[in-house]
Amino acid sequence: MMTLEVSIAKQTLSILADERQVKEYRISTAKNGVGEVRGSEQTPRGWHVIRAKIGMNCPANTIFVGRRPTGEVYTPTLRVRYPERDWILTRIFWLSGLEVGKNRLGQVDTMRRYIYIHGTPDEVPMGVPGSKGCIRMGNEQIIELFEHIPVGTRILIR
């Protein structure tokens, strides 16, 4: 059985097959650390499932707002023009918590917090926390992951 594991401490996402690591990616989790409460801009911990995959066949650097492609393709010029924008690019894995009271339902619901694994501008450093709660990956890496990981895959964030 294939699962994913995010290490907050190492800033990595691993693909595990039968509990053995087969691939590891550098990522970036929340600048505000870990936590499950809505509005905290923290990365939620615990067991999750990939509830939806968004962006199949979109070009790399496609910009998403509200999980919909805007028709724009990210460029560094756009980043200069909109420096405060939270860039969600290329592909999205929408996560849903599996642990009631920890990351599911009420004020700690990962899905209602719109927590994703998503692409980010290539100039954003991986390996250091910097997101607003989501798990960011490089665009090439998120495309590769998207092609191999199905909806329903479980992911442990710790």
C-alpha positions in Angstrom: 0.0 0.0 0.0 1.3 3.5 -0.9 1.2 6.3 1.6 2.8 9.7 1.9 4.6 11.2 4.9 5.4 14.8 5.5 8.2 15.6 8.0 7.8 19.1 9.4 11.3 18.9 11.0 13.1 17.8 7.8 10.8 19.7 5.4 10.4 16.6 3.2 7.5 14.7 1.7 8.2 11.0 1.2 6.4 8.3 -0.9 6.2 5.1 1.1 5.4 1.7 -0.5 4.7 -0.9 2.2 6.3 1.5 4.8 9.6 1.7 2.8 10.6 5.1 1.4 10.8 5.0 -2.4 11.1 8.8 -3.1 11.7 12.0 -1.1 11.0 15.6 -2.1 12.0 18.9 -0.5 8.9 20.9 0.6 8.0 24.1 2.5 5.3 24.0 5.2 3.8 26.8 7.3 5.9 29.8 8.4 3.7 29.8 11.6 4.6 26.2 12.4 2.1 23.4 13.1 -1.5 23.6 14.3 -4.9 22.6 13.3 -7.2 25.6 14.2 -8.9 27.5 11.4 -7.3 30.9 10.8 -3.9 29.9 12.3 -2.0 29.7 9.0 -0.3 26.6 10.4 0.2 23.2 8.8 -2.1 20.6 10.4 -0.7 17.3 11.8 -2.0 13.8 11.8 -3.5 11.4 9.2 -5.1 12.9 6.1 -6.4 11.6 2.8 -6.1 13.2 -0.7 -9.7 14.1 -1.3 -9.3 15.7 -4.7 -6.6 16.3 -7.4 -6.9 19.6 -9.3 -5.1 20.8 -12.4 -4.6 17.7 -14.6 -3.2 18.7 -18.0 -2.8 22.4 -17.0 0.6 23.9 -18.0 3.3 24.3 -15.4 2.9 27.6 -13.5 -0.9 27.8 -14.1 -2.3 30.1 -11.4 -5.2 28.8 -9.3 -7.5 30.9 -7.2 -10.3 29.1 -5.3 -9.1 25.9 -6.9 -9.8 27.2 -10.4 -7.3 28.1 -13.0 -7.4 31.8 -13.6 -6.1 31.6 -17.2 -2.9 33.2 -16.1 0.6 31.7 -16.1 2.9 32.8 -13.3 5.9 34.9 -14.1 8.4 36.7 -11.8 7.0 40.0 -13.2 3.6 39.0 -11.7 5.2 38.3 -8.4 6.7 41.8 -8.3 3.3 43.3 -9.3 1.5 41.3 -6.5 4.0 40.7 -3.7 1.4 39.7 -1.1 -0.3 37.1 -3.2 -0.2 33.5 -2.1 0.8 31.7 -5.3 -0.9 28.4 -5.8 0.5 26.9 -9.0 0.5 24.0 -11.4 -1.3 21.2 -9.4 -3.3 20.9 -6.2 -3.9 17.9 -3.9 -6.7 18.9 -1.6 -6.4 17.3 1.8 -9.0 16.1 4.2 -8.3 15.1 7.9 -9.1 11.7 9.1 -9.0 12.3 12.9 -12.2 13.7 14.3 -11.5 16.5 16.8 -7.8 16.7 15.7 -8.0 17.6 12.0 -11.6 16.8 11.0 -14.8 18.7 11.7 -15.4 21.9 13.7 -12.6 24.5 14.0 -9.9 22.0 13.1 -11.2 20.7 9.7 -8.3 20.5 7.3 -10.6 20.4 4.2 -12.6 23.4 5.3 -9.3 25.2 5.9 -8.4 24.6 2.3 -5.1 22.9 3.1 -3.3 21.7 -0.1 -0.1 20.2 -1.4 0.5 22.6 -4.3 3.1 24.0 -6.7 4.8 27.3 -6.0 7.1 29.7 -7.9 10.5 28.1 -8.7 12.3 30.9 -6.8 10.6 30.0 -3.5 13.1 28.1 -1.4 12.3 24.5 -0.4 13.5 23.0 2.8 12.4 26.0 5.0 9.0 26.8 6.3 7.3 29.7 4.5 3.7 28.9 3.5 0.4 30.0 5.0 -0.5 26.5 6.1 -0.3 24.5 2.9 2.6 22.2 1.8 4.4 23.8 -1.1 6.5 21.9 -3.7 8.5 22.8 -6.8 6.5 22.7 -10.0 8.4 19.8 -11.6 8.1 17.8 -8.4 4.3 18.4 -8.0 3.7 17.3 -11.6 5.7 14.1 -11.0 3.8 13.4 -7.8 0.5 14.2 -9.4 1.1 11.5 -12.1 1.7 8.8 -9.5 -0.5 9.5 -6.5 -4.2 8.7 -6.7 -7.1 10.3 -4.9 -7.7 8.4 -1.7 -4.0 8.1 -0.8 -3.4 8.5 2.9 -0.8 11.1 4.1 0.7 11.4 7.6 1.9 14.9 8.5 4.2 15.0 11.6 
